Each structure stands twice: as structure tokens, then as C-alpha cells.
Amino acid sequence: MNSGRLFIVATPIGNLSDITLRSLEVLKKVSYILSEDTRETDKLLKKYDIACSQLSYRDQNHKRIFPKITQILDTGTDVALVSDSGTPLISDPGFKLVSELIKKGYEVESIPGPSALISALVSSGLPTDKFSFVGFLPKSSGQIKKILQSYGNLDSTLIIYESPFRVAKLLNYIKEILGERQIVLANEITKMHEKFYRGLVSEVLSQIEGKKTKGEFVVLVAKEGFK
């Protein structure tokens, strides 16, 4: 019996026009879409007139829904995995699913596309030859400082995801642990109010002070000595 495939489909990080033709082809032909948030996926499906059944998939319900996913695949039916935005598994659900399916011999195929960290990096003006991505940091100040000490001293650009409510606190930690590095904040990438803040840590802190920002930030920290 031929099993179905899991397609990992990257979706827009803001502007819904930023989707590949291949991604649209896959979403139109699969029978089920595993969505981190079905309401967010609905916006994309409606824009491109795609009718497809959705199943809510998150790390929290992985154990419960995994048997149903394998049952679907065992009928020879293809399934797509999408996150709220960007490339699934990158600070989004999907790793458990992909890892277990591969171990069980199912075929997994990536359909590449948007990624916030790559879009931010190539527009930052910071070195792109080597970078370290740590995603979202833990909430503990001790753990944050430990990660900054470990990764901030590598010979690479450090990339972090952060919420608008904690970004100023993160910048203060960076200044405390790594000093006055060159940094870049990327906010609302590809959206109408896309904004980049550039400069030394203290300069960027003054730029965002008192501003009501929304949407997650990509925080990029230059390696020591970069000017």
C-alpha cells in the first residue's frame, strides 16, 4: 500500500501575496491541512479560493491527533502542514510530527518559502555569512543571560525572536551582557507598517522608548567588533 506524503508548506509572514506557486498547488491538491491556527489559515485559503479540510495541529495535541494523521496517510492521502506564518517547525509546531513520521517510514517533503529570520537577516545590514538562531528565549532572566553569554560571543550574527512586550527588557539584557553592540530590530516584516530599527543597543532603545508596537520582533545582534 502506498502511503500519503506530508508536505511542509511555508506560508506568508505578513503579505498574503508572498506565497509560491508550488505552495498553492500543494494546498489545492491535498485532502487535509494541519494548521497551527485554523482561523489564520482560513484567511489564506479564502484569498486563493482553496477549499480543503483543516485539522488543528499544535504541540499540545500532538499525542492525541498523531494516530489520526497516520490513518489518513495510510489511505494514500497527502497532508499539508502549515503554521500561522512562515516556515513550519521554525519556532512553530511540527518537529514532533516530522520526526515521528520519518521514524515510521513516511515520506516528508518541504515546500520552501517565507521565513522571518531570513527576511530580517538579509535586510539588516549585519554579516550574513554566519548566524546563530535561538528563536524565542525562556522567561527566566538567569536563562536569558546564560544564552546571551553562550551565543553572543560566537563569531556570528545572533538572531532572536521576541514579543513587543518584552523587547525592551531583552535589549537591556543584551547591553548588560554583551555591551554596546550593533543591533537591528525588524518588526512587522512584509506588512504595511514594516519597520527596522538600527544602531547601538542604547540608540535602538531610545528609538523604541514610549512607542506602542505590535507584532513580534526579530532581534539581530552583531558579533563583537562589527561596526
JOSULGI-V517176 format. One record per residue. RES is the residue in one small letter. PSI is psi in degrees with one decimal (none if undefined). OMEGA is omega in radians with two decimals (* if undefined). NEAR is the number of other C-alpha atoms within 8 Angstrom. Layout:
BEGIN
res:RES psi:PSI omega:OMEGA near:NEAR
res:RES psi:PSI omega:OMEGA near:NEAR
END
This chain:
BEGIN
res:m psi:132.3 omega:3.11 near:4
res:n psi:125.2 omega:3.12 near:6
res:s psi:154.6 omega:3.04 near:11
res:g psi:168.6 omega:-3.14 near:14
res:r psi:152.7 omega:2.97 near:13
res:l psi:122.3 omega:3.06 near:13
res:f psi:124.9 omega:3.05 near:13
res:i psi:108.3 omega:-2.98 near:13
res:v psi:119.1 omega:3.06 near:14
res:a psi:136.8 omega:-3.13 near:17
res:t psi:166.4 omega:-3.07 near:15
res:p psi:147.1 omega:3.10 near:13
res:i psi:-1.8 omega:3.12 near:13
res:g psi:-69.8 omega:3.13 near:10
res:n psi:116.8 omega:-3.05 near:8
res:l psi:-9.7 omega:3.08 near:8
res:s psi:-12.6 omega:-3.11 near:5
res:d psi:65.1 omega:3.10 near:10
res:i psi:141.7 omega:-3.08 near:12
res:t psi:156.5 omega:3.08 near:7
res:l psi:-37.5 omega:-3.13 near:6
res:r psi:-39.6 omega:3.10 near:7
res:s psi:-43.4 omega:3.11 near:13
res:l psi:-41.1 omega:3.12 near:10
res:e psi:-43.9 omega:-3.12 near:8
res:v psi:-45.3 omega:-3.12 near:10
res:l psi:-28.9 omega:3.13 near:11
res:k psi:-26.4 omega:-3.04 near:9
res:k psi:-21.3 omega:-3.13 near:6
res:v psi:159.1 omega:-3.14 near:12
res:s psi:-24.8 omega:-3.13 near:9
res:y psi:144.8 omega:3.02 near:11
res:i psi:125.8 omega:3.05 near:14
res:l psi:114.8 omega:-3.01 near:12
res:s psi:135.6 omega:3.03 near:15
res:e psi:-41.1 omega:3.09 near:11
res:d psi:108.7 omega:-3.06 near:10
res:t psi:-29.1 omega:3.14 near:10
res:r psi:-38.8 omega:3.10 near:6
res:e psi:-42.0 omega:3.13 near:8
res:t psi:-33.7 omega:3.11 near:11
res:d psi:-39.1 omega:-3.11 near:8
res:k psi:-42.1 omega:-3.14 near:8
res:l psi:-44.5 omega:-3.12 near:9
res:l psi:-39.4 omega:-3.14 near:10
res:k psi:-39.3 omega:-3.14 near:8
res:k psi:-38.0 omega:-3.08 near:7
res:y psi:17.0 omega:3.03 near:7
res:d psi:50.9 omega:3.14 near:6
res:i psi:124.6 omega:3.10 near:9
res:a psi:113.4 omega:-3.10 near:6
res:c psi:142.4 omega:3.10 near:10
res:s psi:138.5 omega:3.11 near:7
res:q psi:145.4 omega:3.00 near:9
res:l psi:130.7 omega:3.11 near:9
res:s psi:124.7 omega:3.12 near:9
res:y psi:122.2 omega:3.07 near:12
res:r psi:166.2 omega:3.11 near:10
res:d psi:-33.8 omega:-3.06 near:8
res:q psi:-27.9 omega:-3.13 near:5
res:n psi:13.6 omega:-3.08 near:8
res:h psi:-49.1 omega:-3.06 near:11
res:k psi:-37.0 omega:-3.10 near:7
res:r psi:-39.2 omega:-3.00 near:6
res:i psi:-16.8 omega:-3.08 near:9
res:f psi:-44.5 omega:3.12 near:9
res:p psi:-36.4 omega:3.13 near:8
res:k psi:-38.0 omega:3.13 near:7
res:i psi:-44.5 omega:3.13 near:8
res:t psi:-34.5 omega:3.09 near:8
res:q psi:-41.9 omega:3.12 near:8
res:i psi:-47.1 omega:-3.14 near:11
res:l psi:-35.1 omega:-3.11 near:14
res:d psi:-15.5 omega:3.07 near:11
res:t psi:0.3 omega:-3.11 near:9
res:g psi:13.4 omega:-3.09 near:11
res:t psi:130.6 omega:3.12 near:12
res:d psi:149.0 omega:-3.11 near:13
res:v psi:143.2 omega:3.07 near:14
res:a psi:145.1 omega:3.06 near:14
res:l psi:126.2 omega:3.07 near:13
res:v psi:154.7 omega:3.02 near:16
res:s psi:-176.6 omega:3.11 near:15
res:d psi:-38.5 omega:3.14 near:10
res:s psi:152.9 omega:3.09 near:11
res:g psi:-155.6 omega:-3.07 near:13
res:t psi:121.0 omega:3.12 near:16
res:p psi:154.4 omega:3.14 near:15
res:l psi:-24.3 omega:-3.13 near:9
res:i psi:94.1 omega:-3.01 near:7
res:s psi:28.9 omega:3.10 near:7
res:d psi:165.3 omega:-3.11 near:8
res:p psi:156.6 omega:3.01 near:13
res:g psi:-24.2 omega:-3.06 near:11
res:f psi:-45.9 omega:-3.14 near:7
res:k psi:-43.8 omega:-3.12 near:9
res:l psi:-51.8 omega:-3.11 near:9
res:v psi:-45.2 omega:-3.12 near:9
res:s psi:-46.5 omega:-3.10 near:8
res:e psi:-36.9 omega:3.11 near:8
res:l psi:-41.7 omega:3.12 near:11
res:i psi:-42.6 omega:3.13 near:10
res:k psi:-30.0 omega:-3.13 near:7
res:k psi:2.3 omega:3.04 near:6
res:g psi:9.5 omega:3.11 near:6
res:y psi:153.3 omega:-3.14 near:11
res:e psi:131.8 omega:3.13 near:10
res:v psi:132.7 omega:-3.10 near:11
res:e psi:132.9 omega:-3.14 near:8
res:s psi:132.5 omega:3.03 near:7
res:i psi:98.9 omega:-2.97 near:10
res:p psi:158.5 omega:3.13 near:8
res:g psi:-146.2 omega:-3.02 near:12
res:p psi:147.1 omega:3.04 near:13
res:s psi:124.0 omega:-3.06 near:10
res:a psi:-40.0 omega:-3.07 near:10
res:l psi:-38.1 omega:3.13 near:8
res:i psi:-42.8 omega:3.11 near:7
res:s psi:-42.0 omega:3.13 near:10
res:a psi:-42.7 omega:-3.09 near:11
res:l psi:-47.9 omega:-3.05 near:11
res:v psi:-17.6 omega:3.11 near:9
res:s psi:-0.7 omega:-3.00 near:6
res:s psi:-34.0 omega:-3.01 near:10
res:g psi:-0.7 omega:3.08 near:6
res:l psi:162.2 omega:-3.12 near:9
res:p psi:135.3 omega:-3.10 near:9
res:t psi:-2.9 omega:-3.06 near:8
res:d psi:-32.5 omega:3.10 near:5
res:k psi:132.4 omega:3.08 near:8
res:f psi:153.9 omega:3.12 near:10
res:s psi:122.5 omega:-3.12 near:9
res:f psi:124.5 omega:-3.12 near:7
res:v psi:2.6 omega:3.08 near:9
res:g psi:-145.3 omega:3.10 near:9
res:f psi:137.4 omega:-3.14 near:8
res:l psi:156.5 omega:3.05 near:9
res:p psi:167.6 omega:-3.10 near:7
res:k psi:-22.1 omega:-3.12 near:6
res:s psi:128.1 omega:-3.14 near:6
res:s psi:-36.7 omega:3.12 near:7
res:g psi:-41.9 omega:3.13 near:6
res:q psi:-38.4 omega:3.10 near:9
res:i psi:-47.4 omega:-3.12 near:12
res:k psi:-37.5 omega:3.13 near:10
res:k psi:-41.7 omega:3.12 near:8
res:i psi:-43.3 omega:3.13 near:9
res:l psi:-39.7 omega:3.12 near:12
res:q psi:-39.7 omega:-3.08 near:10
res:s psi:-48.6 omega:-3.04 near:8
res:y psi:-26.9 omega:-3.08 near:9
res:g psi:-17.3 omega:3.14 near:11
res:n psi:6.9 omega:3.06 near:10
res:l psi:159.4 omega:3.14 near:7
res:d psi:60.9 omega:-3.08 near:7
res:s psi:162.3 omega:3.03 near:11
res:t psi:130.6 omega:-3.13 near:14
res:l psi:131.6 omega:-3.10 near:14
res:i psi:129.4 omega:-3.08 near:14
res:i psi:142.3 omega:2.96 near:12
res:y psi:140.1 omega:3.13 near:12
res:e psi:150.9 omega:3.12 near:12
res:s psi:158.1 omega:3.13 near:9
res:p psi:-20.8 omega:-3.10 near:10
res:f psi:-17.4 omega:-3.07 near:5
res:r psi:-0.6 omega:-3.00 near:8
res:v psi:-38.9 omega:3.14 near:10
res:a psi:-39.9 omega:3.11 near:10
res:k psi:-40.4 omega:3.12 near:7
res:l psi:-42.5 omega:-3.13 near:8
res:l psi:-36.5 omega:3.08 near:10
res:n psi:-37.3 omega:3.06 near:9
res:y psi:-42.4 omega:3.13 near:10
res:i psi:-44.2 omega:3.14 near:11
res:k psi:-40.3 omega:-3.13 near:12
res:e psi:-43.9 omega:-3.02 near:7
res:i psi:-41.6 omega:-3.01 near:9
res:l psi:-10.3 omega:3.13 near:11
res:g psi:-166.3 omega:-3.07 near:8
res:e psi:72.1 omega:3.09 near:8
res:r psi:159.8 omega:2.94 near:14
res:q psi:129.5 omega:3.13 near:12
res:i psi:163.9 omega:3.07 near:13
res:v psi:134.0 omega:2.99 near:13
res:l psi:126.9 omega:3.06 near:11
res:a psi:127.6 omega:-3.05 near:14
res:n psi:138.3 omega:3.09 near:11
res:e psi:44.3 omega:-3.10 near:14
res:i psi:133.1 omega:3.14 near:12
res:t psi:-2.5 omega:3.14 near:8
res:k psi:174.4 omega:-3.08 near:8
res:m psi:-37.2 omega:-3.08 near:5
res:h psi:34.1 omega:3.10 near:5
res:e psi:135.8 omega:-3.09 near:10
res:k psi:138.1 omega:3.03 near:8
res:f psi:132.8 omega:3.05 near:9
res:y psi:126.9 omega:-3.06 near:9
res:r psi:147.8 omega:3.07 near:10
res:g psi:-170.5 omega:3.02 near:10
res:l psi:160.8 omega:-3.06 near:10
res:v psi:-49.2 omega:-3.11 near:15
res:s psi:-33.8 omega:3.12 near:9
res:e psi:-42.3 omega:3.14 near:9
res:v psi:-37.2 omega:3.07 near:13
res:l psi:-41.7 omega:3.13 near:10
res:s psi:-29.4 omega:3.13 near:7
res:q psi:-34.5 omega:-3.08 near:7
res:i psi:-7.6 omega:-3.10 near:8
res:e psi:125.6 omega:3.10 near:7
res:g psi:-4.1 omega:-3.13 near:4
res:k psi:138.8 omega:3.06 near:5
res:k psi:103.7 omega:-3.12 near:4
res:t psi:155.0 omega:3.07 near:5
res:k psi:162.2 omega:-3.12 near:6
res:g psi:152.0 omega:-3.12 near:8
res:e psi:154.5 omega:3.10 near:10
res:f psi:146.3 omega:2.86 near:13
res:v psi:119.8 omega:-3.10 near:14
res:v psi:122.9 omega:-3.13 near:12
res:l psi:127.9 omega:-3.09 near:14
res:v psi:124.3 omega:-3.13 near:12
res:a psi:154.3 omega:3.07 near:13
res:k psi:159.4 omega:-3.11 near:13
res:e psi:133.4 omega:3.11 near:7
res:g psi:-11.3 omega:3.14 near:5
res:f psi:133.7 omega:3.12 near:7
res:k psi:none omega:* near:3
END
